[in-house]
Amino acid sequence: MIERRITFVLPEDGFASWKINRLKALSGMFRSVVVLLNITKWERANIEHPLQVMSLGSQEFDLCQIHIEGSDAELACMVFTNFISDQFTLVNTAHKSNQLTNITLLSNLPTFHLDFPLSYLHHHSDVDTKSAAFSIATKCITSSNPALICEQFTQREQTSSTAIGHGIALPHIMSEAIDIPSVSIVSLTEELDWNSPAQGDVSMIIAIALPHNASRDVLLAFTRLTRSLLDPDYCQLLRTSHEPQALKALLTHKLAQA
């Protein structure tokens, strides 16, 4: 089954009733199932049911996705993208990426605004060993001493496996060799054994490196993120996000949420 996603931010009028009705009309043109996910509220509704959509209580600056699944999802995604890019702040789809996604202006939205700098990198990899996957994740951390960072990550992994379940590993350190909070994501083609029978294999690595003297704002933001990774549905959303900018939006928004 084909699945496509559209990631966007709500404007001042949120989901005005006419927009909801228009989305329902567009959904009726296709065989695919179309679901709205309000990521900020962590609620979802079928686009075919306007009252359900209204009941989500969506507001300005909420981060949302439309998930389209079915045999004609590709065409439906193109049609929905045209409407959403006109009426909302588009972040990303497989067909069209907002030209502002990679520059400062989009980060000025409360949806993504952080009170600290963040280094973020994402990679797809077909490596088939834990050591190779771990090497990719750690070497892409921004640091004045990459060799030390790699050693510190290795030492942390030797203490206990950083697999946290739901297909995700979360290697994390605080280091004097880190100046800027850094996140390195590796999406794996095949699941890997992460030496944790209880938590299972891993298909995504989220490596986090924070400054040794990280501020309270940084610690609170990353605590929100790590707590969210206890939710299997949130982990599933991350692992099945195939668009790098959509994945970045999901993680940055979680860090930015008050």
C-alpha positions as CSV (number, residue, x, y, z in Angstrom):
1,M,0.0,0.0,0.0
2,I,1.3,3.5,-0.9
3,E,1.5,6.1,1.9
4,R,2.3,9.8,1.5
5,R,2.5,12.5,4.2
6,I,2.2,16.2,4.1
7,T,3.7,18.2,7.0
8,F,2.5,21.8,7.7
9,V,1.9,24.5,10.3
10,L,-1.5,26.0,11.0
11,P,-2.1,29.7,10.3
12,E,-3.9,32.3,12.5
13,D,-7.4,30.9,11.6
14,G,-6.3,27.3,12.3
15,F,-8.7,24.9,10.5
16,A,-11.5,27.3,9.5
17,S,-14.7,25.4,8.7
18,W,-14.5,26.1,5.0
19,K,-11.0,24.6,4.9
20,I,-12.2,21.5,6.7
21,N,-15.0,21.1,4.2
22,R,-12.6,21.6,1.3
23,L,-10.3,19.0,2.7
24,K,-13.2,16.6,3.0
25,A,-14.2,17.3,-0.7
26,L,-10.7,16.7,-1.9
27,S,-10.6,13.4,0.1
28,G,-13.8,12.3,-1.6
29,M,-12.0,12.4,-5.0
30,F,-9.8,9.5,-4.1
31,R,-9.9,6.0,-2.8
32,S,-7.2,6.5,-0.3
33,V,-7.8,7.0,3.4
34,V,-6.9,10.5,4.5
35,V,-6.1,11.1,8.2
36,L,-5.2,14.4,9.9
37,L,-2.7,14.2,12.7
38,N,-2.3,17.2,14.9
39,I,1.2,16.5,16.3
40,T,1.1,19.4,18.8
41,K,-2.1,18.1,20.4
42,W,-1.2,14.5,19.6
43,E,-4.7,13.9,18.3
44,R,-6.0,12.5,15.0
45,A,-9.2,12.5,12.9
46,N,-10.4,11.1,9.6
47,I,-10.7,14.0,7.1
48,E,-14.0,12.5,6.0
49,H,-15.5,13.5,9.4
50,P,-15.4,17.3,9.8
51,L,-16.8,17.2,13.4
52,Q,-13.9,15.0,14.4
53,V,-11.4,17.4,12.8
54,M,-13.0,20.4,14.6
55,S,-13.0,18.5,17.9
56,L,-9.2,18.4,17.9
57,G,-9.1,22.0,19.1
58,S,-6.3,22.9,16.6
59,Q,-4.8,26.4,17.0
60,E,-2.4,28.7,15.2
61,F,1.2,27.3,15.0
62,D,0.2,23.7,15.7
63,L,2.3,21.3,13.7
64,C,0.1,18.9,11.7
65,Q,0.4,16.1,9.1
66,I,-2.0,14.6,6.6
67,H,-1.4,10.9,6.1
68,I,-2.7,9.5,2.8
69,E,-2.8,5.7,2.3
70,G,-4.1,3.9,-0.7
71,S,-3.6,2.9,-4.3
72,D,-3.9,6.5,-5.5
73,A,-2.0,8.1,-2.6
74,E,0.6,9.6,-4.9
75,L,-2.0,11.6,-6.9
76,A,-3.9,12.5,-3.8
77,C,-0.8,13.9,-2.2
78,M,-0.1,16.1,-5.2
79,V,-3.7,17.5,-5.1
80,F,-3.6,18.0,-1.3
81,T,-0.2,19.6,-1.4
82,N,-1.4,22.3,-3.8
83,F,-4.3,23.3,-1.4
84,I,-2.2,23.1,1.7
85,S,0.7,25.2,0.3
86,D,-1.9,27.9,-0.5
87,Q,-3.7,27.9,2.8
88,F,-1.2,26.7,5.4
89,T,2.6,27.0,6.0
90,L,3.9,24.0,4.2
91,V,7.0,22.3,5.7
92,N,7.4,19.3,3.4
93,T,6.0,16.6,1.2
94,A,7.5,14.1,-1.2
95,H,6.5,16.5,-4.0
96,K,7.4,19.9,-2.6
97,S,9.6,21.3,0.1
98,N,9.1,24.8,1.5
99,Q,12.0,26.9,0.4
100,L,12.2,28.3,3.9
101,T,12.6,24.9,5.6
102,N,16.4,25.1,5.6
103,I,16.8,28.8,6.5
104,T,16.2,31.0,9.6
105,L,12.8,32.3,8.8
106,L,10.9,29.1,9.4
107,S,12.6,28.6,12.8
108,N,11.2,31.9,13.9
109,L,7.7,30.3,14.1
110,P,6.9,29.3,17.7
111,T,6.4,25.8,16.3
112,F,10.2,25.4,15.8
113,H,11.8,28.2,17.8
114,L,14.6,27.2,20.2
115,D,16.3,29.4,22.7
116,F,19.6,27.7,21.9
117,P,21.5,26.7,18.7
118,L,21.1,23.2,17.5
119,S,23.3,21.0,15.2
120,Y,21.2,18.5,13.4
121,L,22.2,15.9,10.8
122,H,20.2,13.0,9.2
123,H,21.4,10.0,7.2
124,H,20.0,7.0,5.5
125,S,22.3,4.0,5.7
126,D,22.4,0.4,4.6
127,V,25.1,-0.7,7.0
128,D,24.7,-4.1,8.4
129,T,26.7,-4.0,11.6
130,K,26.2,-2.1,14.9
131,S,29.7,-0.8,14.9
132,A,29.3,0.7,11.4
133,A,26.0,2.3,12.2
134,F,27.3,3.6,15.5
135,S,30.3,5.1,13.8
136,I,28.1,7.0,11.3
137,A,26.0,8.4,14.0
138,T,28.8,9.6,16.3
139,K,31.1,10.9,13.6
140,C,28.4,13.3,12.5
141,I,28.1,15.0,15.9
142,T,29.5,18.5,15.8
143,S,32.6,18.6,18.0
144,S,36.0,20.2,18.4
145,N,37.3,16.7,19.2
146,P,35.5,14.0,17.1
147,A,37.8,11.2,18.3
148,L,37.0,11.9,21.9
149,I,33.3,12.1,21.2
150,C,33.4,8.7,19.5
151,E,35.3,7.3,22.5
152,Q,32.8,8.7,24.9
153,F,29.8,7.3,23.0
154,T,31.6,3.9,22.9
155,Q,32.1,4.0,26.7
156,R,28.5,4.9,27.2
157,E,27.4,1.9,25.1
158,Q,29.7,-0.4,27.0
159,T,27.9,0.5,30.2
160,S,24.6,-0.7,28.9
161,S,22.8,-0.9,25.6
162,T,21.2,2.4,24.5
163,A,18.3,0.6,22.7
164,I,15.1,2.0,24.2
165,G,12.6,-0.2,22.4
166,H,10.2,0.5,19.6
167,G,13.0,0.2,17.1
168,I,15.1,3.1,18.3
169,A,18.6,3.4,19.9
170,L,19.4,6.6,21.9
171,P,23.1,6.9,22.5
172,H,23.7,10.1,24.5
173,I,26.5,11.9,26.3
174,M,27.4,15.2,27.9
175,S,30.9,16.3,27.0
176,E,33.4,19.1,27.3
177,A,34.2,18.6,23.6
178,I,30.6,19.7,22.7
179,D,29.9,23.4,22.3
180,I,26.5,23.2,20.6
181,P,23.7,20.7,21.4
182,S,23.8,18.1,18.6
183,V,21.5,15.5,17.2
184,S,22.5,12.9,14.6
185,I,19.9,10.7,13.1
186,V,20.6,7.5,11.2
187,S,17.7,5.7,9.5
188,L,18.7,2.1,8.7
189,T,17.5,0.1,5.7
190,E,17.5,-3.1,7.8
191,E,17.0,-3.6,11.5
192,L,20.2,-4.2,13.5
193,D,20.8,-6.2,16.7
194,W,21.7,-3.5,19.3
195,N,22.7,-6.0,22.0
196,S,19.4,-5.7,23.9
197,P,17.2,-8.8,23.7
198,A,14.7,-7.0,26.0
199,Q,14.3,-4.0,23.7
200,G,14.7,-5.7,20.4
201,D,16.4,-4.7,17.2
202,V,16.9,-1.1,16.0
203,S,16.0,0.7,12.7
204,M,16.7,4.2,13.8
205,I,19.6,5.8,15.8
206,I,19.1,9.1,17.5
207,A,22.5,10.2,18.9
208,I,22.5,13.1,21.2
209,A,25.5,15.0,22.5
210,L,25.1,18.0,24.8
211,P,27.7,20.4,26.3
212,H,29.0,19.5,29.7
213,N,27.6,22.8,31.1
214,A,24.3,22.7,29.2
215,S,21.8,25.3,30.2
216,R,18.5,24.6,31.9
217,D,16.6,25.3,28.7
218,V,18.7,22.7,26.8
219,L,18.2,20.1,29.5
220,L,14.4,20.6,29.7
221,A,14.0,20.5,25.9
222,F,15.9,17.2,25.6
223,T,14.1,15.8,28.5
224,R,10.8,16.4,26.6
225,L,12.2,14.7,23.6
226,T,13.5,11.6,25.5
227,R,10.2,11.3,27.4
228,S,8.3,11.3,24.1
229,L,10.4,8.4,22.9
230,L,8.7,6.3,25.5
231,D,5.5,6.5,23.4
232,P,5.4,3.7,20.8
233,D,3.2,5.7,18.5
234,Y,5.6,8.7,18.5
235,C,8.5,6.3,17.8
236,Q,6.5,4.7,15.0
237,L,5.9,8.2,13.5
238,L,9.6,9.0,13.6
239,R,10.7,5.6,12.1
240,T,8.3,5.8,9.3
241,S,9.1,9.4,8.3
242,H,10.9,9.0,5.0
243,E,11.3,12.8,4.3
244,P,14.4,14.2,6.2
245,Q,12.8,17.7,6.5
246,A,9.6,16.2,8.0
247,L,11.6,14.2,10.5
248,K,13.6,17.3,11.4
249,A,10.3,19.2,11.9
250,L,9.0,16.5,14.2
251,L,12.1,16.5,16.4
252,T,12.6,20.2,16.5
253,H,9.0,20.8,17.4
254,K,9.2,18.4,20.3
255,L,12.3,20.3,21.6
256,A,10.5,23.6,21.1
257,Q,7.2,22.7,22.9
258,A,6.7,24.6,26.2
